[in-house]
Amino acid sequence: MADIEKISGQDVPSGGGTASTTPTATLDFGFGQGIITITNHSSYTNPNYQVSISVDGSEIVSDADVDHNLDTGSDSLGDTMAFSDSSTSANQRTVTIKAQEFGDNVQSAALTLNYTPTFTAYRYIRITNTGPDKTNSGTSWFAVNDWQLFTGAGRSGTEYPTTNLTSSSSETGINITSGTPRNSTYANWKAFDSNITGTRFWMTSGSDKYLQIEFEPATYSTPPIIKSHRIRVQYGYYILLEGSNDGTNFTELAHARVNPSSTSVNTSGTLDLG
């Protein structure tokens, strides 16, 4: 600024301002969907966060592609951001996050996080209706019109179940279980009959709002590797996708909001994972 003043002969602003605090964050990622949670969000005044994700030096997710959630008052940004990663590269991703808050401040230094897509074969794969904190959303409805599982990324390869189900065990080697449906009209297998708009699995009460597919060992000595999903939800909030090999101990695979444009606990949308 002093050099500019000497050249122009004019008074110039002193410039400056202090940099915003560098953000701290956690990252959950699975099957093409990621959620970033800023853990020092409360230290900012009306902040804005900038996110960029790259692989091998090329950006694959820009800030414009990131869903910046609002806080509970809907008058400023909240502490979570969601994104989709559709890159076919199996290499490690680099996530950079910067913060800038309201007032006489400049953008913070960048926080760098990393993740690498992984795919694992599980005997049990389960989806659960949850809230943002991943706890089971017992106060909302849960209805799934259709759930497709694929062996290839981007909804390609072999689709499971390989037939349109007519009962929870109509396909050899496949078993469907769930929380208690509202009644027989909304049986759990109807999420796998490929009738996307005419039928659905639906439960309206209880805290066990889950739907699960099992690859039975008598048919599948090794469960198939599932690399992508399409889940059409009639009623839901956040979907928690988990895998297990014993039916008791589950590993989180993805956690994604059903409809990014809504904060309702009873909303519809299509989740493309992986």
C-alpha positions, 0 to 999 in steps of 0.5 A: 500500500505504501508503494502504491501511495508513492506512485499515485501520490494519493492517500490509499487505505491501510488495507489489512484486517486479520485472517479468519480462524482456520477451520477444523472439520471432520469428513464422512464419505462413502459411496459417492456422498460426503458430509463435512462438519465444521467443528469450530463453527461457533468461533465464527461470526456469520461465516462462509466456507469455501470447499474444493476437492481434487484428485491428481491435481484436478478439481472434481468438486467445486464450491458451487457443487457443495450443498451449504446447509443453513443453521436452525434459524435459516439466516446464516450458514450451518456447520455441515456441508454435503457433496457428491463425488462422481469421479471414477478415479480410485486415487486419494482425494484432497479436500481444502476448506477455507473460512471467511466471517462477517466483518473486517477479516480476510479469508483463513488459511486452508484446512486440508483433509483426505479420503480414498473411495473404498468398496467392500463386500458385506453379507448384510447391507442396511439403510436407516432413516436418521437425523443429521446426527446419525441417530435413528429418526423415530419421530418421522415416517420412513418409506422406500419406493425402490432400492437398487444395488449395483456391482459397478460404479455409476449404477452399472454392472449387475443389479441386485436383487437380480429379479423383481421380488414378490416376497421377502425371500422370493429370490434364492439367496436374498433375504429382506428384513426391516422394521415393522411395516405399517401393514401388509400393503407396505411389505419390505420386499415392495422396495425391490419389486421395481414398481417405483411409483405404485408400491413401497415399503412404509413404516410410520411408527417405532424407532427401528426404521431400517430396511436390510438386504442379506446375501445368504451364505448358502448361495453367496459364499462370498457376498458380491462387491456393491459399488453403487446404489440408487435409493428412491425415498418417499419419506425420509430425512438422512439415510445411513448406509451400513454394512455387516458380515454378522448382522450385529456389528455394522460399519458406516458406508455413507450418510446422506440427506434425502433431499438437499433442498429441504430440511423436512424430516418427511420428504422425498428424493432419489439418492445416487450413491457411488 
